[in-house]
């Protein structure tokens, strides 16, 4: 492994330190990274002559909050962030690959020659993780959301992604954990 790309929601500096013991790390700020404000919102990297954009992908709260509400009230059955890859491709039209996070759902798509890649997430909200977080005395808004989230019926399995990058191709792989 030559490089670790982290698309945000890192959790804390100790996570980056642990990853850096494996390989160099490039990371961006996620919407849950309160203690990592020095991370940029996006990075553009040149790897093997290929332009790779690393971005978390969160958008305005006016877009995000209604989508989170729909996902939560559907107990995980509705996946409302389907427009995110298209939005990111418009934002970074010259990228060979866009690696993003935010949804915690794996996604592999090629659009006009650009790879749109979300490796998923190691942490996934499910009844067990929601119940665990409730025991940590979250704020009232999060507490309300977690009361519903602990009854979720559909949620993705934890996953990571691998990109094999060469001057001729970018080959993605999702690894279920």
LOROVO-383129 format. One line per field, with one value per residue: residue number from 0; residue in one letter; chain; x, y, z negated of N, C-alpha, C in turn. Coordinates in pm, whole numbers, plus 50000, padded with zeros to 5 digits. Layout:
<tibas>
n	(NUM; ...)
res	(a; ...)
chain	(A; ...)
n_x	(X; ...)
n_y	(Y; ...)
n_z	(Z; ...)
ca_x	(X; ...)
ca_y	(Y; ...)
ca_z	(Z; ...)
c_x	(X; ...)
c_y	(Y; ...)
c_z	(Z; ...)
</tibas>
This chain:
<tibas>
n	(0; 1; 2; 3; 4; 5; 6; 7; 8; 9; 10; 11; 12; 13; 14; 15; 16; 17; 18; 19; 20; 21; 22; 23; 24; 25; 26; 27; 28; 29; 30; 31; 32; 33; 34; 35; 36; 37; 38; 39; 40; 41; 42; 43; 44; 45; 46; 47; 48; 49; 50; 51; 52; 53; 54; 55; 56; 57; 58; 59; 60; 61; 62; 63; 64; 65; 66; 67; 68; 69; 70; 71; 72; 73; 74; 75; 76; 77; 78; 79; 80; 81; 82; 83; 84; 85; 86; 87; 88; 89; 90; 91; 92; 93; 94; 95; 96; 97; 98; 99; 100; 101; 102; 103; 104; 105; 106; 107; 108; 109; 110; 111; 112; 113; 114; 115; 116; 117; 118; 119; 120; 121; 122; 123; 124; 125; 126; 127; 128; 129; 130; 131; 132; 133; 134; 135; 136; 137; 138; 139; 140; 141; 142; 143; 144; 145; 146; 147; 148; 149; 150; 151; 152; 153; 154; 155; 156; 157; 158; 159; 160; 161; 162; 163; 164; 165; 166; 167; 168; 169; 170; 171; 172; 173; 174; 175; 176)
res	(x; x; x; x; x; x; x; x; x; x; x; x; x; x; x; x; x; x; x; x; x; x; x; x; x; x; x; x; x; x; x; x; x; x; x; x; x; x; x; x; x; x; x; x; x; x; x; x; x; x; x; x; x; x; x; x; x; x; x; x; x; x; x; x; x; x; x; x; x; x; x; x; x; x; x; x; x; x; x; x; x; x; x; x; x; x; x; x; x; x; x; x; x; x; x; x; x; x; x; x; x; x; x; x; x; x; x; x; x; x; x; x; x; x; x; x; x; x; x; x; x; x; x; x; x; x; x; x; x; x; x; x; x; x; x; x; x; x; x; x; x; x; x; x; x; x; x; x; x; x; x; x; x; x; x; x; x; x; x; x; x; x; x; x; x; x; x; x; x; x; x; x; x; x; x; x; x)
chain	(A; A; A; A; A; A; A; A; A; A; A; A; A; A; A; A; A; A; A; A; A; A; A; A; A; A; A; A; A; A; A; A; A; A; A; A; A; A; A; A; A; A; A; A; A; A; A; A; A; A; A; A; A; A; A; A; A; A; A; A; A; A; A; A; A; A; A; A; A; A; A; A; A; A; A; A; A; A; A; A; A; A; A; A; A; A; A; A; A; A; A; A; A; A; A; A; A; A; A; A; A; A; A; A; A; A; A; A; A; A; A; A; A; A; A; A; A; A; A; A; A; A; A; A; A; A; A; A; A; A; A; A; A; A; A; A; A; A; A; A; A; A; A; A; A; A; A; A; A; A; A; A; A; A; A; A; A; A; A; A; A; A; A; A; A; A; A; A; A; A; A; A; A; A; A; A; A)
n_x	(50085; 50067; 49960; 49717; 49391; 49162; 48831; 48705; 48512; 48677; 48706; 48903; 49230; 49385; 49307; 49407; 49680; 49716; 49661; 49869; 50083; 50070; 50078; 50156; 49917; 49645; 49394; 49060; 48833; 48548; 48192; 48162; 48395; 48490; 48718; 48924; 48983; 49187; 49210; 49168; 48878; 48874; 49100; 49334; 49504; 49790; 49849; 50042; 50022; 49753; 49463; 49331; 49065; 48994; 48736; 48494; 48211; 47983; 47707; 47522; 47335; 47068; 47021; 47116; 46992; 46705; 46732; 46862; 46661; 46459; 46591; 46627; 46361; 46261; 46373; 46612; 46553; 46520; 46740; 46854; 47066; 47133; 47194; 47440; 47696; 47672; 47656; 47911; 48069; 48004; 48114; 48388; 48494; 48722; 48850; 49009; 48938; 48709; 48713; 48502; 48313; 48090; 47817; 47853; 47810; 47903; 48008; 48047; 48108; 48130; 48145; 48125; 48392; 48517; 48597; 48379; 48394; 48309; 48423; 48262; 48216; 48392; 48270; 47932; 47600; 47379; 47138; 47285; 47515; 47387; 47253; 47473; 47591; 47389; 47421; 47629; 47549; 47452; 47390; 47066; 46944; 47083; 47026; 46750; 46745; 46888; 46712; 46529; 46704; 46805; 46626; 46658; 46622; 46751; 47081; 47407; 47683; 47996; 48277; 48573; 48779; 48980; 49207; 49367; 49606; 49732; 49923; 49761; 49512; 49252; 49164; 48897; 48807; 48582; 48593; 48432; 48391)
n_y	(49884; 50211; 50461; 50608; 50715; 50918; 50994; 51170; 51226; 51126; 51084; 51139; 51274; 51060; 50847; 50918; 50911; 50638; 50528; 50644; 50496; 50280; 50365; 50661; 50929; 51095; 51316; 51451; 51700; 51592; 51607; 51536; 51582; 51739; 51792; 51824; 52054; 52157; 52010; 52010; 52095; 51970; 51785; 51780; 51546; 51428; 51128; 50887; 51033; 51079; 51268; 51291; 51355; 51418; 51427; 51503; 51542; 51649; 51871; 52180; 52242; 52279; 52107; 51865; 51805; 51754; 51521; 51346; 51320; 51188; 50944; 50849; 50831; 50639; 50419; 50337; 50230; 50399; 50563; 50859; 51023; 51004; 51183; 51288; 51185; 51278; 51553; 51603; 51536; 51740; 51949; 51892; 51868; 51798; 51588; 51267; 51076; 51076; 51058; 51002; 51050; 51068; 50957; 50705; 50478; 50235; 50302; 50278; 50413; 50508; 50807; 50988; 50919; 50960; 50824; 50772; 50728; 50583; 50448; 50344; 50284; 50235; 50263; 50213; 50324; 50145; 49942; 49859; 50031; 50277; 50253; 50228; 50483; 50641; 50587; 50752; 51004; 51206; 51528; 51697; 51703; 51506; 51294; 51264; 51184; 50943; 50789; 50704; 50590; 50366; 50174; 50098; 49912; 49853; 49876; 49957; 49724; 49743; 49875; 49914; 50072; 50001; 50142; 50079; 50244; 50344; 50470; 50419; 50330; 50336; 50129; 50025; 49877; 49740; 49642; 49435; 49438)
n_z	(50000; 50098; 50035; 49825; 49861; 49704; 49681; 49505; 49196; 48993; 48720; 48520; 48428; 48345; 48504; 48757; 48691; 48635; 48888; 49033; 48946; 49106; 49377; 49576; 49535; 49685; 49615; 49580; 49452; 49279; 49213; 48950; 48818; 48582; 48429; 48605; 48760; 48916; 49145; 49499; 49708; 49952; 50162; 50427; 50600; 50777; 50910; 51049; 51283; 51299; 51224; 50914; 50709; 50376; 50152; 49903; 49936; 49823; 49833; 49840; 49541; 49597; 49802; 49700; 49442; 49483; 49640; 49466; 49276; 49426; 49482; 49221; 49117; 49286; 49185; 49295; 49544; 49765; 49982; 49993; 50095; 50367; 50569; 50514; 50629; 50897; 50855; 50746; 50966; 51144; 51002; 51003; 51285; 51434; 51320; 51301; 51126; 50854; 50522; 50262; 49956; 49697; 49740; 49643; 49783; 50012; 50345; 50688; 50993; 51332; 51500; 51782; 51838; 51592; 51277; 51011; 50681; 50383; 50095; 49899; 49557; 49252; 49008; 48944; 48907; 48711; 48531; 48301; 48288; 48268; 48023; 47855; 47888; 47778; 47508; 47445; 47383; 47589; 47754; 47759; 48021; 48167; 47995; 48033; 48305; 48284; 48136; 48324; 48511; 48381; 48436; 48694; 48996; 49230; 49332; 49449; 49485; 49313; 49493; 49697; 49946; 50236; 50459; 50753; 50912; 51217; 51496; 51707; 51618; 51365; 51123; 50937; 50617; 50387; 50055; 49844; 49493)
ca_x	(50000; 50151; 49896; 49580; 49303; 49049; 48735; 48639; 48456; 48794; 48680; 48997; 49371; 49443; 49280; 49508; 49811; 49718; 49671; 50003; 50178; 50058; 50122; 50123; 49773; 49585; 49259; 48982; 48741; 48411; 48099; 48168; 48534; 48495; 48853; 49025; 48952; 49299; 49199; 49098; 48750; 48904; 49240; 49354; 49630; 49835; 49905; 50071; 49975; 49607; 49412; 49238; 49009; 48948; 48640; 48395; 48090; 47866; 47659; 47448; 47238; 46935; 47012; 47146; 46901; 46585; 46768; 46886; 46530; 46394; 46663; 46599; 46220; 46237; 46451; 46723; 46508; 46534; 46877; 46825; 47181; 47170; 47243; 47572; 47804; 47651; 47691; 48057; 48126; 47988; 48205; 48527; 48477; 48848; 48911; 49007; 48864; 48664; 48695; 48419; 48257; 47967; 47699; 47895; 47762; 47996; 47955; 48144; 48040; 48209; 48060; 48204; 48532; 48568; 48553; 48319; 48422; 48290; 48460; 48170; 48267; 48422; 48162; 47798; 47493; 47290; 47078; 47385; 47598; 47300; 47231; 47601; 47606; 47291; 47477; 47733; 47482; 47464; 47302; 46925; 46909; 47137; 46952; 46622; 46773; 46931; 46595; 46475; 46810; 46827; 46527; 46682; 46609; 46845; 47202; 47516; 47790; 48121; 48361; 48681; 48803; 49117; 49225; 49493; 49621; 49847; 49911; 49661; 49381; 49224; 49079; 48843; 48759; 48519; 48619; 48340; 48460)
ca_y	(50000; 50329; 50582; 50593; 50830; 50916; 51091; 51245; 51158; 51054; 51059; 51212; 51268; 50928; 50763; 50952; 50862; 50492; 50502; 50684; 50388; 50184; 50430; 50804; 50953; 51219; 51316; 51574; 51725; 51544; 51686; 51494; 51598; 51862; 51814; 51821; 52170; 52191; 51935; 52085; 52040; 51881; 51777; 51731; 51475; 51368; 50996; 50820; 51119; 51086; 51368; 51230; 51450; 51360; 51521; 51433; 51544; 51710; 51992; 52271; 52180; 52285; 51986; 51746; 51771; 51684; 51387; 51265; 51292; 51085; 50819; 50804; 50792; 50516; 50315; 50294; 50174; 50498; 50615; 50987; 51099; 50951; 51289; 51334; 51163; 51367; 51687; 51610; 51535; 51877; 52037; 51860; 51806; 51756; 51479; 51130; 51001; 51151; 50970; 51078; 50976; 51129; 50870; 50580; 50370; 50215; 50346; 50276; 50455; 50586; 50907; 51065; 50883; 50983; 50729; 50826; 50615; 50595; 50318; 50306; 50331; 50135; 50279; 50222; 50331; 50031; 49947; 49845; 50151; 50385; 50232; 50260; 50629; 50695; 50572; 50853; 51133; 51305; 51645; 51663; 51675; 51373; 51198; 51240; 51104; 50810; 50714; 50639; 50512; 50237; 50079; 50082; 49776; 49835; 49956; 49891; 49658; 49819; 49846; 50004; 50062; 49997; 50192; 50049; 50356; 50341; 50576; 50380; 50294; 50341; 50012; 50029; 49755; 49756; 49527; 49428; 49399)
ca_z	(50000; 50113; 49986; 49773; 49880; 49610; 49733; 49399; 49078; 48944; 48578; 48436; 48471; 48317; 48620; 48858; 48644; 48654; 49031; 49079; 48915; 49215; 49501; 49575; 49538; 49733; 49560; 49590; 49342; 49291; 49133; 48809; 48774; 48502; 48373; 48712; 48845; 49004; 49269; 49605; 49754; 50065; 50205; 50562; 50601; 50902; 50882; 51176; 51390; 51296; 51130; 50820; 50614; 50250; 50095; 49820; 50016; 49760; 49899; 49753; 49450; 49660; 49884; 49621; 49332; 49529; 49687; 49346; 49217; 49508; 49459; 49085; 49102; 49363; 49115; 49379; 49671; 49871; 49994; 50056; 50147; 50497; 50659; 50471; 50728; 51011; 50807; 50734; 51100; 51196; 50927; 51040; 51418; 51496; 51241; 51352; 51023; 50738; 50406; 50169; 49842; 49650; 49733; 49580; 49871; 50123; 50475; 50798; 51116; 51427; 51564; 51880; 51824; 51456; 51175; 50889; 50592; 50238; 50040; 49791; 49429; 49149; 48908; 49001; 48808; 48704; 48397; 48195; 48276; 48221; 47880; 47789; 47887; 47683; 47373; 47427; 47357; 47698; 47746; 47776; 48160; 48199; 47914; 48102; 48425; 48243; 48090; 48442; 48576; 48315; 48489; 48839; 49047; 49341; 49320; 49523; 49412; 49315; 49608; 49737; 50089; 50287; 50595; 50820; 51003; 51308; 51597; 51807; 51562; 51222; 51100; 50801; 50553; 50256; 49970; 49731; 49371)
c_x	(50090; 50094; 49756; 49507; 49187; 48956; 48650; 48560; 48562; 48777; 48776; 49139; 49435; 49417; 49381; 49645; 49822; 49732; 49809; 50110; 50175; 50116; 50095; 49972; 49743; 49441; 49193; 48884; 48603; 48321; 48092; 48308; 48553; 48636; 48962; 49006; 49067; 49294; 49126; 48965; 48769; 49054; 49240; 49495; 49662; 49905; 49920; 50015; 49823; 49562; 49303; 49194; 48959; 48860; 48542; 48262; 47969; 47834; 47587; 47351; 47097; 46913; 47021; 47040; 46772; 46615; 46795; 46754; 46458; 46458; 46629; 46456; 46186; 46308; 46559; 46681; 46527; 46676; 46872; 46942; 47224; 47223; 47385; 47683; 47792; 47691; 47843; 48124; 48114; 48088; 48352; 48527; 48606; 48916; 48905; 48932; 48827; 48636; 48619; 48366; 48116; 47850; 47727; 47841; 47860; 47928; 48069; 48067; 48141; 48113; 48149; 48353; 48593; 48511; 48498; 48318; 48402; 48321; 48362; 48223; 48291; 48315; 48030; 47697; 47403; 47231; 47182; 47468; 47515; 47276; 47357; 47620; 47509; 47344; 47584; 47676; 47501; 47371; 47159; 46888; 46957; 47062; 46819; 46642; 46808; 46814; 46529; 46579; 46832; 46726; 46545; 46676; 46703; 46962; 47314; 47615; 47914; 48208; 48473; 48699; 48950; 49114; 49362; 49508; 49748; 49827; 49803; 49522; 49375; 49123; 49030; 48803; 48699; 48544; 48523; 48417; 48371)
c_y	(50123; 50452; 50547; 50723; 50816; 51030; 51155; 51160; 51067; 51009; 51133; 51195; 51132; 50831; 50790; 50900; 50711; 50457; 50536; 50583; 50280; 50240; 50580; 50824; 51090; 51214; 51451; 51581; 51670; 51625; 51642; 51511; 51728; 51895; 51822; 51936; 52211; 52113; 52020; 52019; 51946; 51886; 51729; 51674; 51427; 51238; 50924; 50900; 51133; 51186; 51303; 51336; 51371; 51464; 51442; 51427; 51604; 51843; 52078; 52195; 52182; 52165; 51862; 51708; 51704; 51541; 51294; 51228; 51181; 50949; 50762; 50754; 50666; 50396; 50254; 50238; 50269; 50554; 50750; 51060; 51053; 51056; 51335; 51307; 51258; 51510; 51704; 51610; 51672; 51971; 52016; 51794; 51753; 51641; 51347; 51040; 51097; 51049; 51052; 50987; 51022; 51033; 50740; 50459; 50357; 50249; 50342; 50307; 50527; 50678; 50992; 51042; 50903; 50877; 50806; 50711; 50651; 50458; 50266; 50361; 50217; 50141; 50291; 50235; 50210; 50031; 49940; 49971; 50270; 50374; 50265; 50412; 50695; 50689; 50677; 50993; 51235; 51424; 51607; 51630; 51536; 51265; 51163; 51152; 50960; 50725; 50641; 50545; 50376; 50132; 50053; 49935; 49748; 49930; 49883; 49823; 49747; 49778; 49949; 49986; 50058; 50052; 50152; 50155; 50337; 50452; 50544; 50352; 50320; 50229; 50012; 49892; 49793; 49629; 49533; 49378; 49306)
c_z	(50000; 50044; 49935; 49796; 49783; 49647; 49623; 49302; 49018; 48799; 48487; 48484; 48445; 48432; 48730; 48818; 48664; 48802; 49084; 49043; 49023; 49345; 49489; 49595; 49597; 49686; 49582; 49473; 49374; 49199; 48987; 48750; 48696; 48452; 48479; 48811; 48937; 49135; 49374; 49642; 49873; 50092; 50350; 50567; 50742; 50865; 51016; 51295; 51398; 51190; 51044; 50719; 50493; 50182; 50009; 49893; 49948; 49828; 49796; 49663; 49508; 49751; 49794; 49518; 49378; 49576; 49569; 49279; 49294; 49482; 49322; 49070; 49180; 49300; 49204; 49514; 49788; 49867; 50066; 50120; 50286; 50594; 50624; 50574; 50848; 50975; 50797; 50871; 51166; 51130; 50968; 51179; 51480; 51420; 51317; 51254; 50910; 50629; 50303; 50059; 49816; 49637; 49658; 49657; 49987; 50255; 50575; 50925; 51203; 51501; 51653; 51862; 51686; 51361; 51055; 50790; 50446; 50179; 49934; 49661; 49333; 49041; 48983; 48888; 48822; 48563; 48284; 48177; 48228; 48071; 47801; 47779; 47790; 47539; 47343; 47410; 47469; 47674; 47784; 47921; 48199; 48122; 47982; 48225; 48387; 48191; 48206; 48502; 48508; 48358; 48639; 48878; 49163; 49321; 49391; 49430; 49416; 49435; 49619; 49887; 50121; 50430; 50644; 50928; 51086; 51411; 51699; 51750; 51413; 51197; 50956; 50749; 50417; 50178; 49852; 49608; 49288)
</tibas>
